Amino acid sequence: MTNTLKLVLKDIWFEKIKSGVKTHEYREYKDFWIKRLSPPNQYSYVEFQKAYRKNPERMKFEIRSIKVLDTKSANDLTVDSPVFDIELGKRIY
C-alpha cells in the first residue's frame, strides 16, 4: 500500500510497541519529518521494522492520528522541542 509509513525502530521500542506498552511513536519536528508527515502525505498505516538486519521482524498498525505536540513531558524522546505524535490504532499484522 502506498499510504503506509515505514519506520525502522531499535529493538527496545519495537518490543514495547509489540507488547502494547507503547501506543504512540514520536518523531522530532524537523524538516525531514515535516516533509514526510505533513499533508499531502496522508498515511493510513505505519509499518515498523525491527532494526536493520537480515529478514527483520515487521508489524503494521492503523494510524489513528498524527499531530504535533509542543511539550517534552508528553513524549519519550529526550528533546525539548515539538514532536510529531503518531497514535497507533489496530494492529494489522
Secondary structure as UniProt FT lines:
FT   TURN            2..3
FT   STRAND          4..9
FT   HELIX           11..19
FT   STRAND          24..28
FT   HELIX           31..37
FT   TURN            39..40
FT   STRAND          45..50
FT   STRAND          58..69
FT   HELIX           72..74
FT   STRAND          83..91
//
